[in-house]
Amino acid sequence: MTEGFGTTKILPLGSDNSTAAGILQHVYQALAQKGYDPVAQLVGYLMTGDPTYITSHGNARNLICRLERDEVLEELVRQYFSVPAPEAD
């Protein structure tokens, strides 16, 4: 029998995918790689909450589902106005 068969491996997320900004960047790139319009797809997701607007390519759908939609909007507004994220407690 193969060693480790039937066990679950937990792979740590890189620092790029551990923040809202990193997740959004990853999702944007995954959508673009698959030939979608990332802005249109993200708007569709934010308006409806339907995760099928986000491709599963590169684990993008799972990553975006880790965030609440209001967190995504906060990050987008923060980036638009170049406001730094508050420090974690």
Backbone bond lengths (Angstrom), bond angles and torsions (degrees), N, CA, C in turn:
res aa  C-N    CA-C-N  psi(-1)  N-CA   C-N-CA  omega(-1)  CA-C   N-CA-C  phi
1 M - - - 1.457 - - 1.529 108.80 -
2 T 1.303 117.21 142.77 1.450 122.42 -179.54 1.523 110.47 -71.57
3 E 1.309 115.77 134.20 1.458 120.15 179.40 1.521 110.14 -64.28
4 G 1.323 116.66 134.05 1.450 121.26 178.62 1.513 114.19 84.87
5 F 1.340 116.66 -1.11 1.457 119.23 179.93 1.517 109.83 -64.32
6 G 1.312 117.18 133.90 1.456 121.18 178.45 1.514 114.14 84.40
7 T 1.328 117.04 6.59 1.460 119.59 177.69 1.515 109.62 -107.32
8 T 1.297 114.45 156.57 1.456 120.58 179.36 1.513 109.11 -98.36
9 K 1.313 115.38 130.17 1.459 120.32 175.40 1.514 108.48 -98.97
10 I 1.295 116.26 136.63 1.458 121.09 174.48 1.513 107.19 -106.01
11 L 1.309 115.04 116.65 1.449 120.54 179.55 1.520 109.03 -99.93
12 P 1.312 117.67 126.73 1.463 119.26 -179.34 1.520 111.17 -68.24
13 L 1.313 115.47 142.98 1.453 119.62 175.05 1.513 108.39 -76.89
14 G 1.310 116.13 142.27 1.450 119.49 174.23 1.522 109.25 -68.94
15 S 1.284 116.49 163.18 1.458 120.20 -177.42 1.525 111.44 -60.12
16 D 1.333 117.29 -27.21 1.458 120.09 -179.95 1.530 112.14 -66.20
17 N 1.317 117.25 -28.53 1.455 120.38 -177.15 1.518 112.75 -105.05
18 S 1.314 117.66 17.09 1.459 119.81 -179.01 1.520 112.08 -104.76
19 T 1.322 117.21 -3.48 1.462 121.04 178.28 1.524 109.01 -120.66
20 A 1.319 115.70 161.34 1.469 119.78 177.86 1.529 110.22 -58.93
21 A 1.325 116.70 -41.68 1.466 119.81 -179.70 1.519 110.89 -63.53
22 G 1.313 117.14 -43.05 1.457 121.23 179.61 1.513 112.23 -65.25
23 I 1.324 116.36 -41.04 1.462 120.62 178.89 1.519 110.09 -64.76
24 L 1.324 117.35 -44.91 1.465 120.08 179.21 1.527 111.51 -61.40
25 Q 1.313 116.84 -40.60 1.467 120.59 178.43 1.522 110.23 -62.49
26 H 1.325 116.29 -44.34 1.467 121.38 179.73 1.529 110.80 -62.91
27 V 1.322 116.53 -45.45 1.469 121.43 -179.36 1.529 109.90 -63.55
28 Y 1.313 116.96 -44.12 1.463 121.55 179.17 1.535 110.10 -57.20
29 Q 1.326 116.14 -48.16 1.463 120.54 -179.02 1.527 111.43 -64.63
30 A 1.324 117.29 -40.50 1.469 120.53 179.57 1.526 110.65 -63.24
31 L 1.324 116.75 -42.07 1.466 120.54 178.62 1.528 110.47 -63.49
32 A 1.325 116.86 -44.22 1.463 120.94 179.79 1.529 110.91 -63.91
33 Q 1.333 116.94 -40.91 1.461 120.89 179.52 1.525 111.57 -61.09
34 K 1.317 117.41 -33.99 1.454 121.00 -179.89 1.526 112.75 -85.60
35 G 1.330 117.55 0.22 1.460 121.48 175.54 1.517 114.80 89.73
36 Y 1.324 117.30 10.59 1.462 120.97 177.79 1.524 110.45 -86.81
37 D 1.323 116.39 161.02 1.460 122.28 171.02 1.532 106.03 -83.79
38 P 1.333 118.67 103.85 1.458 120.83 -174.21 1.523 114.22 -57.97
39 V 1.325 117.18 -38.16 1.464 120.00 -179.41 1.523 110.35 -64.85
40 A 1.317 116.99 -48.00 1.463 120.89 -179.55 1.529 111.00 -62.13
41 Q 1.326 117.09 -41.38 1.459 120.78 -178.81 1.536 111.07 -67.40
42 L 1.322 116.92 -41.64 1.467 120.04 178.66 1.523 111.01 -66.71
43 V 1.311 117.44 -39.64 1.470 120.41 176.81 1.524 109.66 -62.52
44 G 1.319 117.33 -44.80 1.463 120.62 177.86 1.517 111.05 -58.04
45 Y 1.315 116.87 -44.51 1.467 121.09 178.68 1.521 111.16 -62.51
46 L 1.328 116.67 -45.82 1.464 120.20 -177.79 1.524 112.22 -67.00
47 M 1.319 117.36 -35.46 1.466 120.88 -179.44 1.523 112.59 -73.21
48 T 1.326 116.89 -36.73 1.459 119.95 -173.03 1.522 114.26 -106.62
49 G 1.320 117.00 -26.04 1.460 120.52 -173.90 1.517 112.45 79.72
50 D 1.324 117.47 5.27 1.460 122.33 -178.46 1.531 109.64 -82.87
51 P 1.336 118.01 111.14 1.460 120.04 -176.60 1.528 114.32 -68.39
52 T 1.334 118.08 -10.57 1.462 118.39 178.90 1.528 112.20 -70.63
53 Y 1.318 117.87 -9.58 1.466 120.57 171.94 1.529 110.84 -68.29
54 I 1.328 116.78 -19.23 1.459 121.92 -177.31 1.520 108.69 -106.06
55 T 1.320 116.52 129.33 1.454 121.60 179.86 1.527 110.79 -64.48
56 S 1.308 115.46 151.76 1.465 119.44 174.17 1.535 110.61 -85.16
57 H 1.333 116.58 -7.28 1.466 121.82 178.34 1.526 110.11 -55.01
58 G 1.313 116.21 130.97 1.455 120.73 177.80 1.520 113.88 66.90
59 N 1.325 116.77 20.97 1.465 122.45 179.63 1.535 112.40 65.80
60 A 1.337 116.79 20.56 1.466 121.09 -175.56 1.527 112.39 -62.02
61 R 1.319 117.80 -42.15 1.467 120.47 -178.13 1.526 111.01 -64.22
62 N 1.318 117.01 -43.66 1.463 119.75 178.46 1.525 111.49 -63.14
63 L 1.315 115.91 -39.14 1.466 119.15 -179.82 1.527 111.44 -65.98
64 I 1.336 117.44 -46.56 1.462 118.82 -177.06 1.519 111.19 -66.80
65 C 1.330 116.48 -29.19 1.470 119.51 178.97 1.526 112.33 -71.93
66 R 1.307 117.58 -11.92 1.471 120.93 174.85 1.528 111.42 -73.98
67 L 1.319 115.56 -18.68 1.463 120.73 -178.77 1.522 109.97 -102.72
68 E 1.317 116.35 146.83 1.458 121.02 168.84 1.521 107.03 -76.96
69 R 1.329 116.21 151.63 1.469 118.60 -178.86 1.517 111.95 -61.77
70 D 1.344 118.20 -33.04 1.457 118.96 178.38 1.531 111.01 -67.25
71 E 1.339 118.15 -29.93 1.468 120.80 175.39 1.525 110.41 -65.89
72 V 1.320 116.13 -39.26 1.461 120.49 178.77 1.524 109.24 -64.36
73 L 1.336 116.32 -46.76 1.471 119.38 179.06 1.526 111.72 -62.17
74 E 1.328 117.32 -41.69 1.471 120.27 177.66 1.519 110.68 -58.02
75 E 1.323 116.51 -44.60 1.464 120.06 -178.96 1.521 111.03 -65.49
76 L 1.319 117.36 -41.05 1.464 120.21 178.59 1.527 111.52 -62.83
77 V 1.326 117.26 -43.35 1.469 120.93 178.53 1.527 110.09 -67.09
78 R 1.316 116.91 -41.63 1.462 121.25 178.62 1.526 110.42 -59.09
79 Q 1.333 116.88 -45.16 1.461 120.51 179.38 1.533 111.75 -67.39
80 Y 1.322 116.57 -38.06 1.462 120.46 -179.51 1.524 110.81 -61.34
81 F 1.331 115.70 -42.54 1.460 120.43 -178.06 1.523 112.62 -94.89
82 S 1.324 117.40 5.08 1.475 122.95 179.76 1.523 112.26 54.30
83 V 1.328 115.80 45.74 1.452 121.58 178.53 1.522 107.72 -99.93
84 P 1.327 117.82 127.21 1.477 118.55 -179.48 1.523 111.33 -66.74
85 A 1.320 115.32 149.41 1.466 121.03 177.73 1.530 109.39 -67.26
86 P 1.334 116.68 144.98 1.461 118.55 177.13 1.520 110.08 -66.15
87 E 1.314 115.98 150.42 1.475 120.24 179.99 1.512 109.53 -71.88
88 A 1.327 115.44 142.34 1.470 120.33 178.73 1.530 109.49 -70.07
89 D 1.326 114.69 145.46 1.464 119.49 178.86 1.499 111.23 -79.07
